[in-house]
Amino acid sequence: MKGKIHSIDTFSTLDGPGIRTVIFMQGCALRCKYCHNPDTWAVESPDARDYEVKELMEVILKNRPYYEASGGGVTFSGGEPLLQHHFIKEIFKLCRQEKISTAYDSSLYISSQVVLDLIPFTDLVLADIKQINNEKSQLLTGAGNVLNLKNIRILNENKVRIWIRYVILPSWTDAYEDLEKTALFIRDLPQVERVDLLPYHSLGSHKWKLLDLEYQLHEVEPPSSNYLQELAQLFSSLSQRPVYLA
Amino acid sequence: MFTQWQDFEPGRWMCEIDVRDFIQRNYHPYDGDDSFLSGPSARTRSLWDKCQELLRRERSRNGVLEVDADIPITINSHPPGYIDRDLELIVGLQTDSPLKRAINIYGGLRTSVRACRAYGVEPPSSLIDFFEKHRRTHNDGVFTVYTPEMRLARRVGIITGLPDSYGRGRIIADYRRVPLYGINYLIRTKEDDRDSLNKTMSDYSIQLRERISDQIKALQSLKEMAAAYGFDISQPAANTREAIQWLYFAYLGAIKEQNGAAMSLGRVATFLDIYIERDLEKGIINEEAAQELIDQLVIKLRLVRHLRTPEYSELFAGDPNWVTESIGGAGVDGRHLVTKNSYRILHTLQNLGPAPEPNMTILWSKNLPSPFINFCSRLSIKTSSIQYENDDLMRPLYGDDYGIACCVSAMRLGKESQLFGARCNLAKLLLYAINGGIDEMTEDQVGREMPVYEGEYLDFDQVMHRLKIQMDWLAELYVNTMNIIHYMHDRYAPENLQMAMHDSDVHYFMAFGIAGLSVAADSLSAIKYARVKTVRNECGIIRDFVIEGEYPRYGNDDDRVDELVVELVRMFIKYLKKYPAYRNAEHTLSVLTITSNVMYGKHTGTTPDGRKRGEALAPGANPLHGREEKGALAACNSVAKIPYKYARDGISFTFSIVPDSLGKSTAEQVNNLRGLLQGYFTKGGHHMNVNVIHPEVLKEAMEHPEQYPDLTIRVSGYAVHFIKLSREQQEEVIARTFYRRM
């Protein structure tokens, strides 16, 4: 079995605990306006490469001493990794055998059957919440959030460890009522261990241009660090979870 | 038995010089955290304020506060010097005034005069006359016998940075012997050694008798130097303060006698902890007092100065002295060697602020206690002033009482020593292989004469064959050149005092080095896996290359090219070992550049990997900037593949990362940095310099150096005040890969 992989980062400390190998899968169904990896959208891309399961496992195993020393492991990201869930499941099974911790970072805009299918092999899910408000989600990502929220609840019910990721995009995701609703949603999910607030940045905008896509957020300023601190505090007190700023 | 030894656990160390035995029987491993540490005392703060004012003045005077061109420095050349007598608990300066630099003529008359003139002073003509007429110096000795081939190799930069015009250094005397035994005991032992050579007068015994006699004289001089400061060091030290003072005098005598490039301290923290524990137990001192003494020792180590020429600074930028202190590690019995004093000496980076000296070197073992590892990681993140070396790799070869000289060179303290030999340029050597030994920059015939490579495209097997021929040529020339240098150094600028703090029968390493490893390997990889077309100038010399296709690059954990790196190192040490070394020394090899990678690059033509003429080489064993495409661990894994057994003088890797990329919280960052180090060393890595800093901060410091006087970063094997680097070197540091996540 083959997976279509956009790129691999052998040293990530931001995608789950410890030092992790992050595999960025090619292909995504969403079209988030702030996406800094639009080059991972298309299912086929000249930059992506097919990996056999065995081949990817070799890459992963090379860094075992670092996982062991730091409590790290493997994280699938993307793109939307779950579009290639069969491949991921194979890798996760082998990681389980090798006692390497497994995680994926997903928007969870995917059939719940896929999520359920992976649960036995998944140690941690970095679950994105794009927008708690369905209509706003539609505008921001091109899709509603019903599946997203449903899948997070499923993960919670199945006792999977969850870290929530939420992008602060001024005037798109930082309205008080949205933040409050999101935080309260999280508060009721005991499996959510922490929340990462990710400030919007425009570093990916050049990629849009390269792909001949129209970047619509030129006017949006990245949030200031004071403002982020404020939001983090608010979020933390409402959700009763530790909040980290990336 | 000496009364000063009361309450110490007895052992063999009482019958003969055996510092290791003393440590093993008496030290207290400490498994706790850093919560016991004290801040700087008021006295230390005042003293350090005064020093900082002096350092500021030194910076404003182009890096040199004052030069004494009149009195050539010896152990007792200058009267006692003080910063502020009332504030100093540990005393002793190289000259009569802090930061005043003296001339050390024995290393080289020409060099000394040139160095003086660079700072606008002139040694008295009577002094120059005396040395010209009556006393040959090391540098003059070397050039008297250098062959034309050696001079040429040096001039074009295939071998450079050789210690033929400056002190070789890299010798670590066992300074701990002075506090533990006192000078008189050391002299008696040396007299016994000399007297045991009374029978047959061979070259060997005559030379050794002469050397030992000079060592005894040096010990006597050291005693006089201490007496001038009001201390009698003929007997062992009786308490902590004396132990630190005796030890510092021993080191001070060494840096007065020698201006070696690297004058390392050894491994003193745990040794001194034994005295501190005894005094704490007796209630003579408390923790504040112990920290104060260590802070004050470190202040002295930060003020070590030698007079250097501008050419020297191009190789070793930022006025480094490599006062390397090796900390931690584990014993052969499995106990770790971390004590409270391991913490105290590191804590000076917080009490006095970050600084390049002493060169803090953590000997990493999987047996180190977890709180200590966390403490070191936290300090690395905060100060970028620490380097790490793999004790689990070195202990089987050097035991558990070795020290690191300079950056990465291990040796048993007091039992082994090194003949330092800078490095040669492998990237250039590869071009010699292609151009039949003709230097691509000067067009001199330097290497072994062969026809210039004939084909249009480079063929891997042919280039390898040619490279082996040139490598053999270089190895022979390099060993012979080193033999001359060290013969003359022994003869005209011997390290009498340092060798007095060694056993009389010392095992020597001859330390060779290579620069340009990554460029040479990437070039071979391009030739093997892509197609490399040659471009010739009007004389037919190949000066440029066109690469068609892709090739694997070193730094991406790709065996196809990483194996070429290993092969280059293996081949070169094999060729070096073919040629006998002076003093029957054991050949070793380092992959270390200091800052010379910039200068070497400047003198190296365009290489088949696509690197342009004049561009910097990568530092140490690092992959070339920007060629690591698979992230930090892939680069670490590539470097870790170089077997230590082929490069026993050390494999230097400098790792730079922006703080956020280590994790979001401090706890995460600490955890991930220790995970990175542990992983790297488990993979067999030897050394890692860790910088946790934003390149933006460095850019800012380039524009406003006055605001960043203490900004410290690690370059290949040592730490340096960033603002003391030349602009070119600063730019090279910034251009390096700083791992970060987009």
Chai-1 contact restraints between the chains, C-beta under 6 A:
chainA,res_idxA,chainB,res_idxB,connection_type,confidence,min_distance_angstrom,max_distance_angstrom,comment,restraint_id
A,D9,B,G631,contact,1.0,0.0,6.0,A-B,restraint_1
A,T10,B,K630,contact,1.0,0.0,6.0,A-B,restraint_2
A,T10,B,G631,contact,1.0,0.0,6.0,A-B,restraint_3
A,T10,B,L633,contact,1.0,0.0,6.0,A-B,restraint_4
A,T10,B,A634,contact,1.0,0.0,6.0,A-B,restraint_5
A,F11,B,G631,contact,1.0,0.0,6.0,A-B,restraint_6
A,F11,B,A632,contact,1.0,0.0,6.0,A-B,restraint_7
A,F11,B,L633,contact,1.0,0.0,6.0,A-B,restraint_8
A,T13,B,L662,contact,1.0,0.0,6.0,A-B,restraint_9
A,T13,B,G663,contact,1.0,0.0,6.0,A-B,restraint_10
A,T13,B,N672,contact,1.0,0.0,6.0,A-B,restraint_11
A,G18,B,G675,contact,1.0,0.0,6.0,A-B,restraint_12
A,I19,B,N672,contact,1.0,0.0,6.0,A-B,restraint_13
A,I19,B,G675,contact,1.0,0.0,6.0,A-B,restraint_14
A,N63,B,L633,contact,1.0,0.0,6.0,A-B,restraint_15
A,P65,B,G679,contact,1.0,0.0,6.0,A-B,restraint_16
A,P65,B,T682,contact,1.0,0.0,6.0,A-B,restraint_17
A,P65,B,K683,contact,1.0,0.0,6.0,A-B,restraint_18
A,Y66,B,L633,contact,1.0,0.0,6.0,A-B,restraint_19
A,Y66,B,G675,contact,1.0,0.0,6.0,A-B,restraint_20
A,Y66,B,G679,contact,1.0,0.0,6.0,A-B,restraint_21
A,A69,B,G675,contact,1.0,0.0,6.0,A-B,restraint_22
A,A69,B,Q678,contact,1.0,0.0,6.0,A-B,restraint_23
A,A69,B,G679,contact,1.0,0.0,6.0,A-B,restraint_24
A,S70,B,N671,contact,1.0,0.0,6.0,A-B,restraint_25
A,S70,B,N672,contact,1.0,0.0,6.0,A-B,restraint_26
A,S70,B,G675,contact,1.0,0.0,6.0,A-B,restraint_27
A,L203,B,M742,contact,1.0,0.0,6.0,A-B,restraint_28
A,Y244,B,K664,contact,1.0,0.0,6.0,A-B,restraint_29
